[in-house]
């Protein structure tokens, strides 16, 4: 069944990826209309999240942010599809970096990098980093796709740009192995997920609400004394992004516990508050906000 679904869907995805951008984004507009107006996918969740994270806004503002967020979400999904066939030169033109030298600076320290980001703007085209001839292997940490054929497709897309996808369950083993064998890597983590309550050892305020926080990226960085950068991405126009690397630490092992995670959350909050329409509000980040906090957990309130 998985194979049948893949071969029914993949030809359409491949065809769409070959469309010129003016037509490509018309398809995104159509998907937006279906998802937002006809299906109403998670519209209630988005409005609830906006009320919680951005209080004191008008209902008109909430509706406008919601609409623009869905438009952006559809664009980003289609841009993932575009990665099937987008030429390297075109990808570099559309996803640029302001301070690529920051990667080389850390390379000179002979350290691997944890590149940490949130569900903001675009992380799909971070593959462009591999096109700069840097002496690093790029890895994306992701949740395995249930359909094995689509999962392979996702890995093949990353492989086009000399990168590699590794699942969350493989991440620790792979990174430790690379470190032991002297293989430097840049490991991209989308780190604003909501951890399972049974594993929630740390809670902090995020957009004004206390929630459990994912610590995997920080723990790996500290255990292996890696450098940590925040990936700050701005959407400059439709289909165009500008990324900057914001240093969090060059010596993770020396940092106090939770400092790396708190810095990441602070940077992400700044971007959300400035342009909330580019955050993935369908993401159920606050679903555990009312859950009981285990007595052994650490609760930290950031300013």
Secondary structure, 3 states (H helix, E strand, C coil): CHHHHHHHHHHHHHHHHCCCHHHHHHHHHHHHHHHHHHHCCCHHHHHHHHHHHCCCCCHHHHHHHHHHHHHHHHHHHHHHHHCCCCCHHHHHHHEEECCCHHHHHHHCCCCCEEEEECCECCCHHHHHHHHHCCCCEEEEEECCCCCHHHHHHHHHHHHHCCEEEEEHHHHHHHHHHHHHCCCCEEEEEECCCCCCHHHCCEEEEECCEEEECCCHHHHHHHHCCCEEEEEEEEEEECCEEEEEEEEEECCHHHCCCCHHHHHHHHHHHHHHHHCHHHECCCCCCCCCCCCCCCCCCEEECCC
